[in-house]
Amino acid sequence: MKTDAKKILKIAGLSAFLLFIIIYAFFRTKDVVLGVKITDVNIVDGAKVTDNIQKITGNARNAVNLTLNGRPISIDQRGNFDETIILLPGYNIVDIYAKDEFGNSDEKNYKLMLEKN
């Protein structure tokens, strides 16, 4: 009976250790698994604006390349971006495209209507 308890304890300890390794590996590689995400963009899709100069900020976590309307823009190490664009009168589309080093991508499209007073 004493050997059964030792055997169960060894199996439980080994199982806990393996579970710890799996959880640790997931948290170390979650950026690869989850890919790139564009978040916290400060513009609202379908918004009507009166100022033709718009400052666009947001975050593209895990991105290596980021483009705004097809033009490359810079990002910091945390993935934050800050760019200013000029809107034409009428209907405008703002396209943000991000790609990470593993080929994963994310794209967000926003439609803005510039109304002149």
C-alpha positions in Angstrom: 0.0 0.0 0.0 2.9 2.3 0.7 4.3 1.7 -2.7 1.0 2.6 -4.3 0.9 6.0 -2.6 4.5 6.6 -3.8 3.6 5.6 -7.3 0.5 7.9 -7.3 2.6 10.8 -5.9 5.3 10.3 -8.6 2.7 10.3 -11.4 0.9 13.4 -9.9 4.2 15.3 -9.6 5.3 14.4 -13.2 1.8 15.3 -14.5 2.0 18.7 -12.7 5.5 19.3 -14.1 4.4 18.5 -17.7 1.3 20.7 -17.3 3.6 23.6 -16.1 5.9 23.1 -19.2 2.9 23.2 -21.6 1.4 26.3 -20.0 4.8 28.0 -20.0 5.4 27.1 -23.6 2.0 28.5 -24.6 2.6 31.9 -22.9 6.0 32.2 -24.5 4.6 31.5 -28.0 1.2 33.1 -27.8 2.3 35.9 -30.0 3.1 33.4 -32.8 -0.1 31.5 -32.2 -2.4 34.5 -32.0 -0.8 36.6 -34.8 -1.1 40.3 -35.4 -4.1 42.3 -34.2 -5.1 45.9 -35.0 -6.8 47.5 -32.0 -7.6 50.8 -30.3 -8.0 52.8 -33.5 -9.4 56.2 -32.7 -11.7 56.6 -35.7 -15.3 55.3 -35.9 -16.5 53.5 -39.0 -19.2 55.5 -40.9 -18.4 58.8 -39.0 -19.2 62.2 -40.5 -16.3 64.7 -39.8 -15.9 68.4 -40.6 -12.1 68.7 -40.3 -10.2 67.4 -43.3 -7.0 66.7 -41.2 -7.4 63.6 -39.2 -5.0 62.1 -36.7 -5.1 58.3 -36.6 -3.7 56.4 -33.7 -4.0 52.8 -32.6 -2.1 49.6 -31.8 -1.0 46.8 -34.1 0.3 44.3 -31.7 3.0 41.9 -33.1 3.2 43.8 -36.4 6.4 44.1 -38.4 4.9 45.9 -41.4 2.0 48.4 -41.1 0.5 50.4 -44.0 -2.1 53.1 -44.0 -3.9 53.5 -47.3 -1.1 51.5 -48.9 1.7 53.7 -47.5 4.1 52.3 -44.9 3.9 53.9 -41.5 6.2 53.5 -38.5 5.3 51.7 -35.3 7.1 51.6 -31.9 8.2 48.5 -30.1 4.8 48.0 -28.4 3.0 48.3 -31.8 1.6 51.8 -31.3 1.2 54.0 -34.3 0.3 57.7 -34.8 -0.3 59.2 -38.3 -2.0 62.2 -39.8 -4.0 62.0 -43.0 -5.9 64.5 -45.2 -9.4 63.7 -46.2 -11.0 64.8 -49.5 -14.5 66.2 -49.5 -17.1 63.4 -49.6 -16.6 59.7 -49.0 -13.2 58.5 -47.8 -11.9 55.0 -47.0 -9.1 54.5 -44.5 -7.4 51.1 -44.8 -5.0 49.8 -42.2 -3.1 46.7 -43.0 -0.6 44.9 -40.6 1.6 41.9 -41.2 3.7 40.0 -38.7 7.0 38.2 -39.2 5.3 34.8 -39.7 3.0 36.0 -42.5 -0.2 36.5 -40.4 -2.1 39.6 -41.3 -5.0 41.8 -40.1 -6.8 44.5 -42.0 -9.3 47.1 -40.9 -11.3 49.4 -43.2 -13.0 52.6 -42.0 -15.3 54.8 -44.0 -15.4 58.5 -43.2 -17.6 61.2 -44.7 -16.0 64.7 -44.9 -18.7 67.4 -44.8 -17.8 71.0 -45.4 -19.7 73.7 -43.5 
